[in-house]
Amino acid sequence: MKENSIRRAVRAGRAALGTGLKEFATRGVPRIIEASGFDYCMIDMEHGAFDLEFVLVTGEVLSGSPRPETLAVRLRRDTVRRGVPTAAL
């Protein structure tokens, strides 16, 4: 299992830096985030224009990174009501 980059930052005594996505649901965005060196990325599905497919693809891209990223997802209420399994995220 890859080490959590947020935990690694905290153990090293530095702040964990990340970014959030609310717009620009294009396939190139995960690569840009990966190259930027952030410790985490938060995808806002509640206020943003993202669907579950984009979140899953983004998670795949970031999890394959040599720099392990942490992905946090904020779900829309209707997604949660539909019973989407959180293990899929």
N, C-alpha and C positions, 0 to 999 in steps of 0.2 A: 504494500500500500504506500502511496506517495505521502510524503510529509505535508501537512497543512501549512501553507505559506504564511498564514496569519499567526499561527502558533510559533513558527520559526522566527518571525519578526519580533514578536513579544519576548521570546526567550533571549534574543540577541539584544534586547533593550532598545529597539527602534520601533517607531510607529508603523503600523500596517497601512499601506496606501492602496486605495482602490478607486474604482470608477463606477458609475451607474449608467444604465441605458434606459432611455424612455422613447427614443426615436431612432430612425435609421436602421430599420430591420433588413439589412443587406448581408449577404454571406461574407463580405470582406471585413465587417466590423470585428468579429472574433479575432481575426489575424492581427488587426491593428491593436487591439487590447493586449494580445499575447506579446507583440513586439514592444509595447510600451513599458513592460516590466512591472505592472501593477500586481499587488498581492491578492486582490479579489475583484470581482465584477458583480454588481447587483443589477439584475434585469427586472424592470418594473412592469409586470404584466397587468397590474391594476390600473395604472394611469398611462401606460405606454401602448404602442400599437403592435405588440408581439403576440404571436400564437404559440401554442405548445411545441409545434414542430421547430420553430426558430430557437426556442429555449433548448430543446434537446440537441439540435445541431451545434449550437454555441457551446453547450456543455461538453460535447464530444471533442470539438476543436480545442477547447481550453484544457480538457483532461489529458489530451495527448501531448501537451506542451512539455518541453524539458524543464520549464519552471512551473511547478504545480500551482495552478490557480485555484482559488476558492470561488465557487459560483453560488450566489444567493439569489433566490427568485421570489419576487413579491407577486402573488397570484391575485387575479380578479376574483371577486366573490362568486360569480357565476361558475367559474372553473372549479372552485372548491365545492360548490353545491352539486356539481355534476358527479363528484366522487372521483376525480382524477387521482390515481395513486401517487402519493408523494415519493415513493421509491423510484418512479419513472423520472423524477427530476433529479 
